[in-house]
């Protein structure tokens, strides 16, 4: 395999990209170079940290680039001296045309949805927030726009009852790594027929988008239905976390994130966002169609705890 494989440049930053890179190495694909994000301060101590992809590259003594500017002529010159046959991108920045057009076999990306649906930065979160029953992974050729290039391969992934963004991410890592390897093999033996995304768009009445998650996207709107709120909680678990503010003792508000909750649909006459609790075992907040039964939460600056643990420390007023 190694003798027939062109020189590969791998580009990525977070855990899912590091997992794919590790699988390529395990399967004897020779990585000529790795491109990842620059080191930056992280955590409360603001210590300089580096990406998960860099950790893998260092472990395997791979040639490493960390450009601040992907259009830097010196960086592009270095890539050209490597003369890559193919470039693989997983969870990285938008590439300038001079970079993605470089390899003769092309530059392909792994995306965490079934393109053309859920284009954007947060497809794993968004499919759960929207209550989808399935999603998938897609490999496609990089072009001048975001997530619009010709599709190479796709594989479906079922979203199980109670699935969180964290558990779906783990599925994506495994399925995505396998799809990258299948795609690489297909490009090498010329067995893949790329498909224009516009040809697949005809199958959809409308396409969902997956924009980046901002803080206000994480605030729980208690006017929504139980299932919509629980889907938001699942879709933001573990990061960045759905949040709300809870008033205790009539004059103090707590900022808390909710990580696990159960929808309870029933008729009631309470105003929405009324707190129902026995101050011992359960904490429920009403919605127009029932209540959300909170099971696991986190106070600002504290660790995640169960509802029972939380109630032992706080007396909640309605």
C-alpha positions in Angstrom: 0.0 0.0 0.0 2.7 2.5 1.1 4.6 2.3 -2.3 1.4 3.1 -4.3 0.1 5.8 -2.0 0.8 9.4 -3.0 2.2 11.9 -0.4 -0.6 12.8 2.0 -0.9 16.1 3.8 -3.4 16.0 6.7 -5.1 19.1 8.0 -7.1 19.3 11.2 -7.3 20.5 14.8 -9.7 18.8 17.3 -10.2 15.3 18.8 -12.2 13.9 15.8 -9.4 15.0 13.4 -6.7 13.5 15.7 -8.7 10.2 15.8 -8.9 10.1 11.9 -5.1 10.9 11.7 -4.3 8.1 14.1 -6.4 5.6 12.1 -4.6 6.6 8.8 -1.3 5.9 10.5 -2.4 2.6 11.9 -3.5 1.6 8.4 0.0 2.3 7.1 -0.8 5.4 5.2 2.3 7.6 5.1 1.6 11.1 6.2 4.1 13.5 4.6 3.0 16.5 6.7 0.4 17.7 9.2 -1.1 21.1 9.3 -2.9 22.3 12.5 -3.7 25.4 14.4 -1.1 27.5 16.2 -0.6 26.9 19.9 -2.6 29.2 22.2 -3.3 29.8 25.9 -6.0 27.6 27.4 -7.7 27.0 30.7 -7.8 29.1 33.8 -4.0 29.2 34.1 -3.8 30.4 30.5 -1.0 27.9 29.9 0.0 27.4 26.3 -1.7 24.4 24.9 -1.7 22.7 21.5 -4.2 20.8 19.5 -5.0 17.1 19.7 -3.8 16.7 16.1 -0.4 18.2 17.1 -0.1 15.7 19.9 -0.6 12.8 17.4 1.9 14.4 15.0 4.5 14.7 17.7 4.0 11.1 18.9 4.7 9.9 15.4 7.5 12.4 14.6 5.6 13.8 11.6 6.5 17.0 9.8 4.3 19.7 11.3 3.0 23.1 10.2 1.1 25.6 12.4 0.6 28.7 10.2 -1.3 31.7 11.5 -2.1 32.7 7.9 -2.9 29.9 5.5 -2.2 32.3 2.6 1.4 33.0 3.8 3.6 32.6 0.7 6.3 30.9 2.8 3.8 28.3 4.1 2.5 27.6 0.6 6.0 27.3 -0.7 6.7 24.6 2.0 3.6 22.7 0.9 4.7 22.8 -2.7 8.1 21.4 -1.9 6.3 18.4 -0.3 4.4 17.9 -3.6 1.3 16.2 -2.0 -0.7 13.8 -4.1 -3.8 14.3 -2.0 -4.8 16.4 1.0 -7.2 15.3 3.8 -9.1 17.9 5.9 -11.0 17.2 9.1 -12.4 20.1 11.2 -10.1 22.8 10.0 -10.2 26.3 8.6 -11.2 27.4 5.1 -8.3 26.9 2.7 -7.2 29.4 0.1 -7.6 28.2 -3.5 -3.8 27.9 -4.0 -3.7 25.3 -1.2 -6.7 23.1 -2.0 -6.0 23.1 -5.7 -2.5 21.9 -5.2 -2.7 18.1 -5.2 -3.4 16.2 -8.4 -5.9 13.9 -6.6 -7.6 16.8 -4.9 -8.2 18.0 -1.4 -11.2 16.3 0.4 -12.9 17.1 3.6 -14.9 15.0 6.2 -18.2 16.6 7.2 -20.3 15.5 10.1 -23.7 15.3 8.3 -25.3 13.9 5.2 -24.5 16.8 2.8 -26.0 18.8 1.3 -28.1 18.9 4.5 -26.7 20.6 7.6 -23.9 22.6 6.0 -22.1 24.6 8.6 -19.9 24.6 11.7 -22.2 22.7 14.2 -23.9 19.8 12.4 -23.6 17.4 15.4 -25.3 19.8 17.7 -28.0 21.0 15.3 -29.3 17.6 14.2 -30.0 16.7 17.8 -31.5 20.1 18.6 -33.8 19.7 15.7 -35.0 16.3 16.7 -33.6 14.4 13.7 -33.8 10.6 13.7 -30.6 10.1 11.6 -27.6 11.9 10.3 -24.3 10.7 8.8 -20.8 11.6 7.6 -19.8 12.8 4.1 -16.5 13.2 2.3 -16.4 15.8 -0.4 -13.9 17.7 -2.5 -13.0 21.1 -1.1 -13.9 24.1 -3.4 -14.1 27.8 -3.1 -17.2 27.8 -0.8 -18.0 26.1 2.5 -19.3 22.5 2.4 -20.5 22.7 -1.2 -17.9 20.7 -3.2 -18.6 17.4 -5.1 -19.6 14.6 -2.8 -17.4 11.5 -2.8 -19.0 9.1 -0.2 -21.7 9.3 2.5 -22.7 6.9 5.3 -25.8 7.1 7.5 -25.8 7.1 11.3 -28.9 6.6 13.4 -29.6 9.0 16.3 -30.8 6.9 19.2 -33.3 7.9 21.8 -31.5 10.1 24.4 -28.5 10.6 22.2 -26.3 13.6 23.1 -23.9 15.6 21.1 -21.1 13.9 23.0 -22.3 10.3 22.2 -23.0 11.2 18.6 -19.5 12.7 18.3 -18.0 9.4 19.4 -20.0 7.6 16.6 -18.9 10.2 14.1 -15.2 9.6 15.0 -15.4 5.9 14.3 -17.6 6.1 11.2 -15.8 9.2 9.9 -12.4 7.6 10.1 -13.6 4.6 8.2 -15.1 6.8 5.5 -11.9 8.8 5.1 -10.0 5.5 4.5 -12.6 4.2 2.1 -12.5 7.6 0.2 -8.7 7.5 0.0 -8.8 4.0 -1.4 -11.5 5.0 -3.9 -9.5 7.9 -5.1 -6.4 5.8 -5.5 -8.1 3.1 -7.6 -10.4 5.6 -9.4 -13.6 3.9 -8.3 -15.5 6.9 -6.9 -17.7 9.0 -9.1 -18.1 12.5 -7.5 -21.6 13.8 -7.3 -22.6 17.5 -7.6 -24.4 18.6 -4.5 -27.0 20.5 -6.6 -28.1 17.1 -8.0 -28.8 15.9 -4.5 -30.5 19.1 -3.4 -33.4 18.2 -5.6 -34.3 15.5 -3.1 -35.0 18.0 -0.4 -38.0 20.3 0.1 -35.6 22.6 2.0 -32.1 22.2 3.4 -31.2 22.6 7.1 -28.3 24.8 8.1 -25.8 24.1 10.9 -24.4 27.5 11.9 -21.9 28.0 14.8 -23.4 27.8 18.3 -23.3 31.1 20.2 -24.1 31.7 23.9 -27.6 33.0 23.3 -28.4 29.8 21.3 -27.8 27.9 24.6 -30.3 29.9 26.7 -33.4 27.8 27.4 -36.7 29.3 26.3 -39.3 27.9 28.6 -42.1 28.9 26.3 -41.1 26.1 24.0 -42.4 22.5 24.3 -40.9 19.9 26.6 -39.4 17.9 23.7 -37.9 21.0 22.1 -36.2 22.0 25.3 -34.9 18.5 26.1 -33.6 18.3 22.5 -31.7 21.5 23.1 -30.2 20.1 26.3 -29.1 16.9 24.6 -27.7 18.8 21.6 -25.5 21.0 23.8 -24.3 18.2 26.1 -21.4 18.2 27.0 -20.4 21.4 25.3 -21.3 24.3 25.4 -24.3 23.3 27.7 -27.8 24.6 27.8 -28.4 27.1 30.5 -31.0 29.0 32.5 -31.3 31.2 35.6 -33.1 29.9 38.7 -34.3 32.1 41.5 -33.9 30.8 45.0 -35.0 32.3 48.4 -36.9 34.9 46.4 -33.9 37.2 46.0 -31.0 35.2 44.6 -30.5 34.0 41.1 -28.4 31.0 40.1 -26.8 30.5 36.7 -26.9 26.8 35.9 -26.3 24.5 33.0 -28.6 21.5 32.5 -27.1 18.4 31.0 -29.7 15.7 31.4 -33.5 16.1 31.6 -36.7 14.2 30.8 -39.8 15.6 29.1 -43.1 15.1 31.0 -46.1 16.0 28.9 -49.3 16.7 30.8 -52.0 19.3 31.2 -51.6 21.9 33.9 -52.6 25.5 34.8 -49.2 26.7 35.9 -47.6 29.6 34.1 -44.6 28.4 32.0 -41.2 28.3 33.8 -42.8 27.6 37.2 -40.5 25.5 39.4 -42.0 22.3 40.9 -39.9 20.5 43.5 -40.1 18.5 46.7 -36.7 20.1 47.7 -35.4 16.5 48.0 -35.5 14.4 44.9 -37.0 16.2 41.9 -36.8 19.6 40.2 -39.1 20.3 37.3 -39.8 23.5 35.3 -43.1 23.9 33.5 -43.6 24.5 29.8 -46.8 25.1 28.0 -47.3 21.4 27.4 -45.9 19.9 30.6 -42.6 20.1 32.5 -38.9 19.3 32.1 -37.7 17.0 34.8 -34.0 18.0 35.4 -31.7 15.1 36.3 -28.2 16.5 36.1 -27.0 20.1 36.2 -24.0 22.3 37.0 -23.7 25.6 38.9 -21.3 28.2 37.5 -17.7 27.2 38.5 -18.8 23.9 40.0 -18.8 20.3 38.9 -21.8 18.4 37.4 -24.1 17.0 40.0 -27.5 15.2 40.2 -30.7 17.0 41.1 -30.8 15.3 44.5 -27.3 16.5 45.3 -28.2 20.1 44.2 -31.3 20.2 46.4 -29.4 19.1 49.4 -27.6 22.5 49.2 -30.4 24.8 48.1 -33.9 25.5 49.2 -35.8 26.4 46.0 -38.8 28.8 46.1 -41.4 28.7 43.4 
